[in-house]
Amino acid sequence: MNLKQLRYFLAVAEEKQITAAAKRLFIAQPPLSYQLKQLEKELGVALFTRTAYGIELTDAGKELQNYAERILTLAQTAKDQVNKTAKGELGTIKIGSASSSVGELPSDKFKQLTRFYPDISFDVYEKNTFGVLDKLRSGTIDLGIVRTPFNHNGIQSKTLTNERMTLVTTEQKLLEKQTVNLKELSKQPLIIYRRFENIFNESFAHQGLKPYYAVKCDDSRTAILWAQQEMGAALVPESIANLYAPKQFVLVKHASWETHLQLVWLKEKVSPLMKRIIDIF
């Protein structure tokens, strides 16, 4: 039994005539009759009976008709879905999102994508940068949005943002400044996102300064919360300050503290759907 035989069978069942079914299928009568006989031989039952009004289905034929309709519908659905998958128009994309990348997800382009391709869905995992990279390397996620610096070994990336570091504070005298420098920062009780500690230490040491870290944490949002409770001044990327403390930060004047959000994926694993998402960014 094959799909062609089932299509032929349904055409005859609906037309109730071999001649009419052959015309509908754009084939001659002999090959149509042959395929029907082969189908009956394989199943070991008669599917049709001749009457004065044409051809009618036997009880076995009626049973096969129900299955044939479902099988052909399922086969067409499978074909359509496979083609959509190959074109990147179907499937679930698993994305890891670092806490400091909240401004990038979801984007307007994501909304446009799902409007044109409603069969695409998203599975979002939220971790810090190193947690996202671990999930990427283990295959739990397809793509990640993380913040530099990190080890790029085996990873492809696309830079999404270039950001300066800011100081989130409740001190009005600092907020009245356009920028603050490292010397001014060294006099403040600082709240830092732990993964930037080495970069901060190197910069302060280069200028002969010794900072005081009042609080160390693993999430920039936590750093801002502690700063808003006057536990110190938080050093966080500009996009995060704009999102969670829009009127409570001042820019840090130090070029080497620029940080980037990057879209990342494994070099050897890019599906059509992944490529579509990468192209969006």
N, C-alpha and C positions, 0 to 999 in steps of 0.2 A: 504494500500500500504506500502510495506517495502523494504529494500535494497535487500533482497534475491530475491523477486519477480522481481525487476528491473534488477538484474543481469541475472536472467533466461530469462526475456523478451528480453534483448539485445543479449544474446547468440542465441536465436531463430531467431531474426531479422537479425543477421549477417550470421548464417549458412543456413537459409531459409529451414531448416528441423528439425523436432522434434527429430528424431533419432540422427542426427549429433550433435545437441545442447546438448542432454542428455549425449552423449559420452564425449563431451568437458567439461561438468560440473561434470562428474563422478557420475551421478545419473541415476536411471531407468526412462523410459518414463512416466509411470503413475503419479508419483509425480510432474514431470515437467508440464504435461498437466493440472493437478489439480491446480497448482499455477497460471498458465496462465489464467485458467477459473475464478479463484477467483479474479484476477486482473481485468479482463474484467467486472466481476459482480460488483465490487466496483466502477469502473469508469462509468459503464452503457453504454459502447460502445464496438464494435467489434474492436480488434486490428490487427487481421490477417484475410486473406482470402486465401483459397486454390486454386491453379492453377495447370495446367498440369506440371509445372516445380518445384512445391514445395509450399512453404508458402510465401506470400507477405504481406507487411504491408498495412493496410488501411490508409487513410489520417489521421485519428485519431492516428493510430499506429506510423506514421512518426512524428507526433507532439510530441508524448510521447517519441520517441527515442531521440530527441534533449534534452528534459528535463532529461531523464534518464542518459544520458552520463554525463551531467553537475552535476547532483545530486551525482552520484557515484564518480566522480572525486573530488567533494567538500568533500564528506564523507571521502575519502582516505586522502585528504589533512588535514582535521580536525584531523583524527587519528594520522597522522604523526606529526603534530604540537603539539598536546597534549602530545605525547610521548616525543618529544624533550623538551618541557617545563618541564615535570616531571624529565628529566635527566639533566636539567640545560644547555641545548644546544640551547635554544631559549628564546628571550625576551629582554627587555630593563632594564639595571641596572642603577639605579639613585645614583650617587656618589656626595657627598659634599666634596669640596677640600679647605682646609685652604690655605691662600696665601703662607705660609711657607712650603707647601708640594709639590711645583711645581716639584721637582726632582723625585717624586714618580709616577707621572702620565704624559703621559702613560708610561708603562714599556715594555720591550721587551716581557715579558710573556703575556701581553695584546695583542700584535700583533700576537703572536703564537696562542692565544685563538681564535681570530677572523679569523685566517687563517683556523683553523680546524672547527670552528663553525661560519660560515658567517652570521647566523641569529641572532647573539647577537649584540646589540647596546648599546651605553652609553649616558646617559643624565647627564651632569656635571653641578654642582652648585658651584659657588665660593663665599665663605664668610670667615670671620675670624673664629677662632675655636668655639667661642660661637654661632655664626650664624649657623655654620654647625651642632652643637649639637641641637640647637633649631629646625632645619629642620628634624633632625633625630627623635627627640621625637614627632614631629607633624606628622610624617609619610610621609613627602614630599620626603625624600630620603631613600634609603635602607642601604647605607654604607657611612661612612665619614672617611676622613683622617685629623686628628687634631693634635695639639701639646699640650703636657702636660705643666703645670698642668691644670686639670679640674675635675669636679665632676663626678665620675664613677658610681653613683647610677643608677641601672637598665641597665647599659651598659656593653657589652662584648667588649674586646679590644685585639689587637695583636700588640706588639711593632715592629716597622719597622726600627727605627734608634735610636742610642744613640749618642748625639751630645754635644760638648762643646760650650760654649758661646764665641763669638769673639768680638773684637773691630775694627770696620771699621773706618779708619781715613786717612787723607791726610798728616799727619805729618810724615816726613821721620824718625825722631829720634825714634818715637814709632814703626814704621814699621821695623826698624833694630833690634828690640828686638825679642826674641823667644816667650816670654810670657809677660803679664802685670798682676800685682796684684791689689787688691782692693785699696790699698793706692795710687797707681799711678792713678787709675781710678777716685778716689775722687778729684783729681786735674784737671780733664778734664771737659769741658762742655759736658754733655752726652745727647745723643738722644736715647730715649728708646721706645720700643714697650710696650704700656701701661699695657698690661696684666701681664708683668713681674715685675711691679713696687713694689709690696709687697715683692716678693722674694729678689729683689735688696735691698730694705730698711732694711729688716731683717739682711741681710749679712753685710751691711755697719754698721748698729747699733751695731752688735755683736763685731765689731772691733773698735768701738768708732769713726767711720768716718761719715761724713755728705756729701753726694754727691750733685752735682748741676746738675739738669736736665734742660738743655737748651730747649729741645723739647720733647714732648710726642705725640705719634701717635698710630694708630691702625693697622699698616701694616709695616712689616719689610722692605719691598721694599721702602716704603716712608722714613723710617729711614735712609736707605743707601743713597737715593737720597739727603737728607738734609746734610748728612755727606760729600758727594762728592762735595757739594756746600759750604763746609767749615763752616757750621753752628754748628759744634760740632763733636763728635765722637759717632758712633752708636753701641749699643750693640745688636747683632743679632746672631741667631744660625749659626753654622759652615757651614751647607749645603747652606744656603741662601747667606752667604758671598762668598762662593766658586762660586756660580752661578752668582751673580750680582756685586761682587767686588773682583775678584780672586787674585789681587795683591795689595789689599788695606786693608788688615786686619792682626791682630795679635791675637793669642789665649789668652783667659783670664784664669789665673791660680786660679781657685776656684772650687773645686769638686762639691759643692752643686748647682752650676749653670748648671749642666748637664740637658739637655732637651731631650724629645723623641717625635718622630712622631708615632702616633698609628692609626691603622685601627680600627674603632668602628662600632658597630651595636647593635640593641636592642635584648635582650636575647630571647624574646618570638617570634621573627619574623625572621626566617631564611628560605628562599626559596631554592630550588635546585640550581638555578642560583647564588644566593648570596653565597651559600656554595662553589660553584666552584671558585668564585672570591676570597673568603677568603682563600681557599686552595692555590691559586696562590701566595698570599703574604706570 
